[in-house]
């Protein structure tokens, strides 16, 4: 485990306190780990995650749908 002394602004401190309370965490270190983990899952290069690659390949294998015009799309959607 790495220890770090950090400086954060008041708003970041409030957010960490909210995360800590919401998830019943022991300290702000756990809140920081949770926030970083969530950021990693949702914002960092999803193409590198295996589940993203599997999903992309599954979508790629699906046959394409020829729609033509917006009106045809609306008709198809209303069915």
N, CA, C and O of each residue as an XYZ file, in Angstrom:
316
protein
N       0.845     -1.171      0.000
C       0.000      0.000      0.000
C       0.893      1.237      0.000
O       1.927      1.269      0.668
N       0.492      2.231     -0.740
C       1.234      3.471     -0.846
C       0.570      4.517      0.034
O      -0.654      4.643      0.052
N       1.387      5.261      0.761
C       0.858      6.359      1.553
C       1.202      7.659      0.860
O       2.291      7.811      0.306
N       0.252      8.612      0.893
C       0.485      9.892      0.241
C      -0.142     11.011      1.058
O      -1.241     10.871      1.595
N       0.564     12.104      1.140
C       0.025     13.313      1.763
C      -0.523     14.148      0.617
O       0.222     14.509     -0.294
N      -1.828     14.464      0.648
C      -2.431     15.202     -0.458
C      -3.086     16.479      0.050
O      -3.467     16.577      1.217
N      -3.209     17.442     -0.834
C      -3.938     18.678     -0.544
C      -5.160     18.696     -1.438
O      -5.045     18.592     -2.659
N      -6.336     18.828     -0.830
C      -7.581     18.895     -1.599
C      -8.353     20.143     -1.171
O      -8.173     20.649     -0.064
N      -9.201     20.622     -2.052
C     -10.000     21.801     -1.701
C     -11.193     21.392     -0.838
O     -11.459     20.205     -0.650
N     -11.899     22.384     -0.321
C     -13.029     22.121      0.580
C     -14.131     21.297     -0.082
O     -14.722     20.424      0.552
N     -14.406     21.575     -1.357
C     -15.461     20.841     -2.059
C     -15.100     19.365     -2.196
O     -15.940     18.496     -1.959
N     -13.858     19.076     -2.575
C     -13.420     17.679     -2.689
C     -13.506     16.988     -1.338
O     -13.880     15.818     -1.261
N     -13.162     17.709     -0.267
C     -13.248     17.154      1.079
C     -14.699     16.805      1.419
O     -14.962     15.746      1.990
N     -15.640     17.687      1.073
C     -17.060     17.425      1.329
C     -17.537     16.204      0.548
O     -18.259     15.358      1.075
N     -17.123     16.127     -0.713
C     -17.531     14.983     -1.541
C     -16.995     13.683     -0.950
O     -17.720     12.690     -0.883
N     -15.746     13.678     -0.524
C     -15.177     12.472      0.090
C     -15.929     12.098      1.369
O     -16.150     10.917      1.635
N     -16.316     13.087      2.149
C     -17.093     12.803      3.367
C     -18.460     12.204      3.023
O     -18.942     11.309      3.717
N     -19.077     12.699      1.954
C     -20.374     12.161      1.523
C     -20.214     10.715      1.061
O     -21.003      9.851      1.441
N     -19.191     10.449      0.240
C     -18.931      9.084     -0.247
C     -18.659      8.164      0.934
O     -19.175      7.047      0.995
N     -17.851      8.636      1.865
C     -17.515      7.850      3.054
C     -18.775      7.488      3.842
O     -18.942      6.340      4.252
N     -19.655      8.459      4.052
C     -20.883      8.206      4.812
C     -21.856      7.326      4.037
O     -22.459      6.415      4.605
N     -22.012      7.594      2.745
C     -22.983      6.853      1.932
C     -22.658      5.364      1.883
O     -23.560      4.528      1.942
N     -21.371      5.029      1.777
C     -20.982      3.624      1.641
C     -20.473      3.011      2.949
O     -20.000      1.874      2.960
N     -20.568      3.751      4.031
C     -20.163      3.219      5.332
C     -18.691      2.873      5.406
O     -18.318      1.847      5.974
N     -17.858      3.720      4.838
C     -16.424      3.466      4.815
C     -15.758      3.959      6.100
O     -16.284      4.843      6.777
N     -14.596      3.384      6.435
C     -13.914      3.726      7.671
C     -13.229      5.086      7.613
O     -13.267      5.856      8.573
N     -12.602      5.371      6.471
C     -11.860      6.619      6.377
C     -11.858      7.155      4.950
O     -12.384      6.530      4.029
N     -11.253      8.327      4.796
C     -11.237      8.967      3.478
C     -10.377      8.205      2.479
O     -10.589      8.321      1.272
N      -9.417      7.432      2.957
C      -8.606      6.619      2.045
C      -9.484      5.626      1.289
O      -9.315      5.426      0.086
N     -10.418      5.009      2.001
C     -11.335      4.078      1.351
C     -12.251      4.816      0.381
O     -12.590      4.289     -0.678
N     -12.653      6.032      0.738
C     -13.491      6.834     -0.155
C     -12.720      7.189     -1.425
O     -13.269      7.115     -2.524
N     -11.473      7.568     -1.282
C     -10.643      7.885     -2.454
C     -10.491      6.652     -3.328
O     -10.614      6.746     -4.550
N     -10.226      5.496     -2.727
C     -10.089      4.261     -3.502
C     -11.368      3.938     -4.262
O     -11.307      3.507     -5.413
N     -12.530      4.139     -3.635
C     -13.809      3.872     -4.288
C     -14.028      4.816     -5.464
O     -14.438      4.386     -6.541
N     -13.755      6.104     -5.258
C     -13.941      7.096     -6.319
C     -13.003      6.808     -7.491
O     -13.415      6.883     -8.648
N     -11.762      6.483     -7.200
C     -10.793      6.182     -8.258
C     -11.186      4.910     -8.998
O     -11.074      4.843    -10.222
N     -11.644      3.908     -8.266
C     -12.071      2.660     -8.889
C     -13.261      2.894     -9.816
O     -13.305      2.359    -10.924
N     -14.218      3.689     -9.364
C     -15.385      4.018    -10.186
C     -14.956      4.787    -11.436
O     -15.445      4.517    -12.533
N     -14.052      5.733    -11.270
C     -13.559      6.499    -12.417
C     -12.871      5.573    -13.420
O     -13.066      5.699    -14.629
N     -12.078      4.656    -12.912
C     -11.370      3.717    -13.786
C     -12.348      2.876    -14.593
O     -12.158      2.691    -15.795
N     -13.387      2.368    -13.949
C     -14.361      1.517    -14.628
C     -15.157      2.263    -15.686
O     -15.474      1.701    -16.734
N     -15.481      3.518    -15.422
C     -16.405      4.235    -16.284
C     -15.777      5.219    -17.259
O     -16.437      5.643    -18.208
N     -14.530      5.589    -17.053
C     -13.978      6.648    -17.885
C     -12.641      6.332    -18.555
O     -12.272      7.014    -19.510
N     -11.928      5.356    -18.103
C     -10.616      5.080    -18.673
C     -10.685      4.058    -19.793
O     -11.139      2.934    -19.578
N     -10.259      4.417    -20.936
C     -10.090      3.579    -22.116
C     -10.837      2.247    -22.070
O     -10.230      1.201    -21.839
N     -12.133      2.284    -22.285
C     -12.906      1.044    -22.183
C     -12.476     -0.016    -23.182
O     -12.731     -1.201    -22.966
N     -11.825      0.384    -24.275
C     -11.416     -0.608    -25.257
C     -10.349     -1.553    -24.721
O     -10.087     -2.595    -25.322
N      -9.740     -1.206    -23.610
C      -8.730     -2.086    -23.029
C      -9.329     -3.114    -22.072
O      -8.668     -4.091    -21.721
N     -10.564     -2.902    -21.654
C     -11.189     -3.848    -20.742
C     -11.716     -5.042    -21.524
O     -12.349     -4.859    -22.564
N     -11.471     -6.253    -21.052
C     -11.897     -7.450    -21.768
C     -13.408     -7.517    -22.002
O     -13.845     -7.954    -23.066
N     -14.209     -7.091    -21.024
C     -15.660     -7.165    -21.205
C     -16.129     -6.186    -22.283
O     -17.113     -6.457    -22.971
N     -15.440     -5.054    -22.439
C     -15.781     -4.115    -23.504
C     -15.460     -4.724    -24.864
O     -16.249     -4.612    -25.802
N     -14.306     -5.363    -24.968
C     -13.908     -6.000    -26.215
C     -14.891     -7.100    -26.608
O     -15.269     -7.216    -27.773
N     -15.302     -7.904    -25.631
C     -16.264     -8.973    -25.908
C     -17.596     -8.392    -26.381
O     -18.205     -8.914    -27.315
N     -18.045     -7.319    -25.743
C     -19.301     -6.677    -26.135
C     -19.193     -6.103    -27.542
O     -20.117     -6.245    -28.343
N     -18.077     -5.460    -27.847
C     -17.879     -4.875    -29.174
C     -17.870     -5.955    -30.249
O     -18.449     -5.767    -31.319
N     -17.228     -7.073    -29.979
C     -17.202     -8.170    -30.953
C     -18.593     -8.758    -31.162
O     -18.963     -9.100    -32.286
N     -19.364     -8.876    -30.081
C     -20.728     -9.392    -30.171
C     -21.596     -8.457    -31.025
O     -22.374     -8.919    -31.859
N     -21.461     -7.163    -30.815
C     -22.222     -6.190    -31.600
C     -21.785     -6.226    -33.059
O     -22.615     -6.144    -33.964
N     -20.496     -6.348    -33.280
C     -19.961     -6.365    -34.648
C     -20.488     -7.561    -35.450
O     -20.673     -7.460    -36.663
N     -20.728     -8.685    -34.780
C     -21.198     -9.893    -35.456
C     -22.687     -9.834    -35.820
O     -23.154    -10.605    -36.658
N     -23.425     -8.923    -35.192
C     -24.855     -8.812    -35.479
C     -25.059     -8.274    -36.899
O     -24.299     -7.425    -37.363
N     -26.083     -8.773    -37.577
C     -26.336     -8.268    -38.933
C     -26.806     -6.817    -38.881
O     -27.514     -6.411    -37.960
N     -26.403     -6.053    -39.876
C     -26.840     -4.657    -39.926
C     -28.281     -4.583    -40.406
O     -28.776     -5.493    -41.069
N     -28.934     -3.506    -40.067
C     -30.327     -3.291    -40.442
C     -30.375     -2.131    -41.419
O     -29.932     -1.027    -41.100
N     -30.910     -2.372    -42.601
C     -31.040     -1.307    -43.579
C     -32.344     -0.570    -43.299
O     -33.426     -1.154    -43.355
N     -32.227      0.708    -42.999
C     -33.390      1.511    -42.635
C     -33.858      2.344    -43.817
O     -35.044      2.341    -44.145
N     -32.960      3.039    -44.445
C     -33.325      3.870    -45.581
C     -33.571      5.304    -45.189
O     -32.687      6.148    -45.338
N     -34.764      5.601    -44.687
C     -35.099      6.975    -44.344
C     -35.568      7.049    -42.893
O     -35.790      6.032    -42.236
N     -35.709      8.272    -42.421
C     -36.206      8.480    -41.063
C     -37.625      7.954    -40.934
O     -37.997      7.409    -39.895
N     -38.406      8.114    -41.970
C     -39.782      7.617    -41.945
C     -39.799      6.089    -41.817
O     -40.607      5.542    -41.066
N     -38.927      5.409    -42.532
C     -38.839      3.952    -42.405
C     -38.424      3.551    -40.989
O     -38.914      2.565    -40.438
N     -37.522      4.325    -40.419
C     -37.094      4.056    -39.036
C     -38.267      4.197    -38.082
O     -38.457      3.364    -37.196
N     -39.057      5.253    -38.264
C     -40.236      5.450    -37.414
C     -41.226      4.302    -37.554
O     -41.771      3.818    -36.562
N     -41.458      3.868    -38.798
C     -42.372      2.744    -39.013
C     -41.861      1.503    -38.311
O     -42.631      0.787    -37.670
N     -40.568      1.243    -38.426
C     -39.965      0.063    -37.819
C     -40.074      0.148    -36.292
O     -40.316     -0.856    -35.622
N     -39.897      1.332    -35.763
C     -39.933      1.528    -34.301
C     -41.353      1.391    -33.760
O     -41.533      0.939    -32.629
N     -42.350      1.766    -34.530
C     -43.740      1.715    -34.068
C     -44.312      0.305    -34.071
O     -45.364      0.074    -33.474
N     -43.661     -0.630    -34.716
C     -44.182     -2.012    -34.791
C     -44.225     -2.670    -33.448
O     -44.635     -3.826    -33.340
